[in-house]
Amino acid sequence: MTKEEVIAFLTEQRDLRLVGYEWGKDNLSDFERWQLAQANMFLDVIEWIEEVTSGDNTRNN
């Protein structure tokens, strides 16, 4: 997979975790907290990939 494909996949997975999430809701269920944590983890991985591959156009997979 290319970097772009990986990021697209992770972004899709993150977005799926946020389906039905109500922003600003104070009383989250355990499942909603878990889904939000998963979405944040996907975002962290995307940011890490961007960081470690910035300026490196020779690595595509």
Backbone torsions as a table, in degrees:
resi	resn	phi	psi	omega
1	MET	NA	144.7	175.2
2	THR	-82.5	166.1	177.1
3	LYS	-56.6	-43.6	-178.6
4	GLU	-63.9	-39.3	178.6
5	GLU	-66.3	-41.1	178.7
6	VAL	-63.4	-46.2	-179.8
7	ILE	-64.3	-39.8	177.5
8	ALA	-62.4	-42.9	179.0
9	PHE	-63.2	-48.1	-179.2
10	LEU	-64.0	-37.6	177.8
11	THR	-64.3	-43.0	177.8
12	GLU	-61.4	-44.1	179.4
13	GLN	-63.2	-40.7	178.0
14	ARG	-61.8	-47.2	-179.2
15	ASP	-61.5	-38.0	179.0
16	LEU	-64.4	-33.0	178.3
17	ARG	-68.6	-22.6	-176.4
18	LEU	-96.4	-0.3	178.5
19	VAL	-61.4	124.8	179.0
20	GLY	82.8	-2.0	179.6
21	TYR	-72.3	132.7	179.7
22	GLU	-99.8	106.1	-179.3
23	TRP	-62.9	135.9	178.0
24	GLY	86.1	-1.2	179.4
25	LYS	-72.5	130.3	-175.8
26	ASP	-86.0	-36.1	-173.9
27	ASN	-101.4	78.3	-179.6
28	LEU	-81.0	142.5	174.0
29	SER	-73.9	167.4	176.7
30	ASP	-57.8	-41.8	-179.9
31	PHE	-64.1	-42.9	178.8
32	GLU	-63.7	-39.4	176.7
33	ARG	-64.1	-40.6	178.7
34	TRP	-64.5	-44.7	178.7
35	GLN	-61.1	-42.7	178.9
36	LEU	-64.9	-40.9	177.5
37	ALA	-63.0	-40.3	177.4
38	GLN	-62.8	-44.6	179.5
39	ALA	-61.0	-42.0	178.5
40	ASN	-65.5	-36.8	178.1
41	MET	-64.2	-43.2	177.6
42	PHE	-60.9	-41.5	177.9
43	LEU	-63.2	-41.6	177.5
44	ASP	-60.6	-41.7	179.6
45	VAL	-66.2	-42.9	177.8
46	ILE	-59.4	-46.4	179.7
47	GLU	-63.5	-38.4	178.6
48	TRP	-64.5	-44.4	178.4
49	ILE	-59.0	-46.0	179.0
50	GLU	-60.0	-41.4	-177.8
51	GLU	-66.6	-48.1	-175.2
52	VAL	-76.2	-17.3	-179.6
53	THR	-107.4	1.5	-179.7
54	SER	-64.9	132.1	-179.6
55	GLY	79.8	-0.9	-179.8
56	ASP	-111.4	88.7	-179.2
57	ASN	-87.9	0.7	-178.2
58	THR	-87.5	-21.5	-179.3
59	ARG	-96.5	116.8	179.4
60	ASN	-111.0	-13.8	179.0
61	ASN	-153.5	NA	NA
